[in-house]
Amino acid sequence: MDALHGIDLPVADAMAYAVRGGKGLRAFLVVESARVHGITDAGHVAAAIECVHAYSLVHDDLPCMDDDDLRRGQPTVHRKWDDATAVLAGDALQSLAFELLADAPCSADARIDLIRSFAIASGVRGMVGGQAMDIAAETASEPLTLEQITELQAGKTGALINWSATAGARMSGADIGPLQTYGTALGLAFQIWDDVLDVTGDAATVGKAVGKDADAGKATFVSLLGLDGAKRRAEQLVTQACDALSVYGKDAENLRDAARFVIARDK
């Protein structure tokens, strides 16, 4: 990462390690949503979302959260270094994301919209709020209902995916409505498929531990809908996502392919 050039600290190495690998789906959504609005330079914005996504994974893997040893097929940051370095690496990645957005090549008004909406999507009204609900569910006396899980995942997983999908429209000052509909459906389909993979996948392919939700007795889309029901729901959501792109015609075919990929992946 260019932003870390010349910083000779373990935390900088941990930051670079944390952003390696992965599907890059959120960055792809940023770039493609920008492209359908005629924007060819969305690198800063794409990098920003990957920084925050990586930070969330680093913190999520910590012993005080999910306590995972494996991420993207490699040791988690706190296992490769230590807990303190992992905390600081996550903190610094989050800060770097906003630095990148501040330098995004778009109008000042668009940058303000990107930064404000990104803060909401990644904060207590978005990802962090969803994570807090997820932690609370682990000790709740009753398993979550389908409606509650849908609300939880709209924050924990869906908020950043939704923001990524709307980033191009925000950069150009266009209507975010169609891409917001697309992103909402895509984010939920993504999480449902994650629940499917937690049941059907293996750790070597998925790149992280599987079966932990079932072992913990947590309610998931699979436990509530059944495996086949969860798959059908994900397929319906992908159809909704693709239909929302009709206003862009053939220009949005890559975004449609991304939606189909979400329920075809094995990791």
C-alpha positions, 0 to 999 in steps of 0.5 A, spaced: 500 500 500 502 506 497 500 510 504 504 505 508 510 506 504 516 508 509 513 506 515 517 501 519 512 499 524 509 492 525 502 495 525 504 498 518 506 490 516 499 488 519 495 493 515 498 491 509 497 483 511 490 485 513 488 487 506 491 482 502 487 477 498 479 476 499 474 477 493 474 484 493 467 485 492 466 491 495 471 495 491 468 492 485 461 494 486 464 501 487 468 501 481 462 498 477 457 503 480 462 509 478 463 506 471 455 506 469 455 513 471 461 515 466 467 515 472 473 512 470 477 514 476 474 510 483 480 508 486 481 512 492 473 510 494 474 503 492 481 502 496 477 506 502 471 500 502 476 495 502 480 498 508 474 498 512 472 491 510 479 489 512 479 493 519 472 490 521 475 483 519 481 484 523 477 486 529 472 481 528 477 475 529 479 478 536 479 473 542 474 478 545 469 478 538 469 471 534 476 468 536 478 466 530 485 463 528 484 463 520 482 468 515 482 468 508 486 462 508 492 465 513 493 466 520 488 472 523 492 478 524 492 477 532 495 470 531 500 472 526 502 478 531 498 480 537 492 482 540 494 489 541 497 490 534 491 487 531 487 492 534 491 498 532 492 495 525 484 495 525 484 502 527 489 505 522 485 502 517 479 505 518 482 512 519 486 511 512 479 509 509 477 516 511 483 519 508 482 516 502 475 519 501 477 526 502 482 525 496 477 522 492 477 525 485 470 528 485 466 535 487 467 537 494 459 536 495 460 529 492 466 528 497 462 530 503 456 525 501 461 520 500 464 521 507 458 522 511 454 516 508 460 512 509 461 514 516 453 512 517 454 505 514 460 503 518 458 506 524 453 504 530 447 505 525 450 500 520 456 495 521 458 496 528 450 496 530 449 490 526 456 487 530 453 489 537 446 486 535 450 479 533 454 479 540 448 480 544 444 475 540 449 470 543 447 471 550 440 472 549 435 467 552 431 466 545 434 465 538 433 471 534 427 471 529 427 471 521 425 479 522 431 480 527 436 477 523 434 480 517 435 487 521 442 485 524 445 483 517 442 489 514 447 493 518 453 488 519 454 485 512 449 489 508 451 496 510 458 496 507 455 492 501 449 497 500 454 503 500 459 500 495 453 499 490 451 507 491 458 510 491 458 511 483 452 515 483 454 519 489 460 521 486 457 523 480 451 526 484 446 522 481 440 518 484 442 513 488 435 509 488 436 504 483 443 502 486 440 502 493 435 497 491 440 493 488 445 493 494 440 492 499 438 485 496 445 484 494 447 485 501 442 480 504 443 475 499 451 475 500 449 474 508 444 468 506 449 465 502 455 466 507 450 462 512 449 456 507 457 456 506 457 455 514 453 449 513 456 446 506 463 449 506 469 446 508 474 451 512 480 449 507 476 452 501 472 458 505 478 460 508 475 461 515 472 456 520 465 453 518 460 450 523 461 455 528 454 458 528 451 451 529 455 449 534 453 455 538 446 454 537 445 461 533 439 462 529 441 463 522 437 464 515 439 456 514 436 454 521 430 458 520 429 457 513 432 450 512 438 449 507 433 449 501 429 455 503 435 459 504 438 458 497 431 460 494 431 466 498 438 468 496 436 466 489 430 471 489 434 477 492 439 476 486 433 477 481 431 483 485 438 486 485 438 484 477 431 487 476 433 494 479 439 495 474 434 495 468 435 503 468 442 502 466 441 497 460 447 493 458 452 498 461 450 494 468 451 487 466 458 486 470 453 488 476 448 483 474 454 478 474 457 480 481 450 479 484 450 472 480 457 470 483 454 472 490 450 465 490 455 461 486 461 462 490 464 457 494 468 461 499 
